[in-house]
Amino acid sequence: MRKIYISGKITGLQPQIAEQHFAKAESHIINSGHIPVNPLNILPFQEHLTWQDYMRADIEALKTCDVIYMLTNYLDSTGAKIELQIAKFLGLEIIYQ
């Protein structure tokens, strides 16, 4: 059983659209017998938190994973591209949706 971090565009999407993309990936990972790490569940939304606050929390979670799962919209996300580079640096397996 591997721990799989889901990475994709969040900023700039309607919250319900982002939630749908990540929930679909989360279900796929669970159905494959693995443990999903969904960044939407890492740090609950709070108005005073910055993009950097979310990235710090997400990167900490990413460091605990074995695999990064890149959603198809990751190229439209600065944060997802940063997460991909960190995953490569750490030697994580990379799966593209």
VENJOTA-V953106 format. One record per residue. RES is the residue in three letters. SS is DSSP state (H for helix, E for strand, C for the rest). Layout:
RES	SS
RES	SS
This chain:
MET	C
ARG	C
LYS	E
ILE	E
TYR	E
ILE	E
SER	E
GLY	C
LYS	C
ILE	C
THR	C
GLY	C
LEU	C
GLN	C
PRO	H
GLN	H
ILE	H
ALA	H
GLU	H
GLN	H
HIS	H
PHE	H
ALA	H
LYS	H
ALA	H
GLU	H
SER	H
HIS	H
ILE	H
ILE	H
ASN	H
SER	C
GLY	C
HIS	C
ILE	E
PRO	E
VAL	E
ASN	E
PRO	H
LEU	H
ASN	H
ILE	C
LEU	C
PRO	C
PHE	C
GLN	C
GLU	C
HIS	C
LEU	C
THR	C
TRP	H
GLN	H
ASP	H
TYR	H
MET	H
ARG	H
ALA	H
ASP	H
ILE	H
GLU	H
ALA	H
LEU	H
LYS	C
THR	C
CYS	C
ASP	C
VAL	E
ILE	E
TYR	E
MET	E
LEU	C
THR	C
ASN	C
TYR	H
LEU	H
ASP	H
SER	C
THR	H
GLY	H
ALA	H
LYS	H
ILE	H
GLU	H
LEU	H
GLN	H
ILE	H
ALA	H
LYS	H
PHE	H
LEU	H
GLY	C
LEU	C
GLU	E
ILE	E
ILE	E
TYR	E
GLN	C
